[in-house]
Amino acid sequence: MQTQFRVLVKIGDQVKSFNVEKNSFTVGRSKNADLQIPYDYLSNLHFRFDEIGNNRFVITDLGSTNGTCLKNN
């Protein structure tokens, strides 16, 4: 069963919202990314998000130049 996720990306004071309907997806600038976000600070394939079950998730940096940071609100 696919889950719908809302991905929030904050750049400065702006927050952009993206909806994704996959259990596993990549994020980056590239057209090959499942979620393409055309921001210069993102690598072509920046990170991968995987749902591993029981409300558990893994985010893997894909060798990005700027790294991947998470903030839990």
Residue pairs with C-beta under 8 A, 6 or more apart in sequence:
2 21
2 22
2 23
3 21
3 23
3 51
4 19
4 20
4 21
5 19
5 20
5 21
5 49
6 17
6 18
6 19
6 20
7 17
7 18
7 19
7 20
7 27
7 35
7 49
8 15
8 16
8 17
8 18
9 15
9 16
9 18
9 37
9 39
11 39
11 41
16 37
18 35
18 37
20 34
20 35
20 49
22 34
23 50
23 51
24 48
24 49
24 50
24 51
25 34
25 35
25 48
25 49
26 32
26 33
26 34
26 35
26 45
26 46
26 47
26 48
26 49
26 62
27 33
27 34
27 35
27 37
27 42
27 45
27 46
27 47
27 48
27 49
28 35
28 36
28 37
28 42
28 43
28 44
28 45
28 46
28 47
28 62
28 64
29 36
29 37
29 38
29 39
29 40
29 42
29 43
29 44
29 46
30 36
30 44
30 45
32 44
32 45
33 44
33 45
33 46
41 66
42 64
42 66
43 62
43 63
43 64
43 65
43 66
45 62
45 64
46 61
46 62
46 64
46 68
47 59
47 60
47 61
47 62
47 64
47 68
48 59
48 60
48 62
49 57
49 58
49 59
50 57
50 58
50 59
50 60
51 57
52 58
59 68
59 70
61 67
61 68
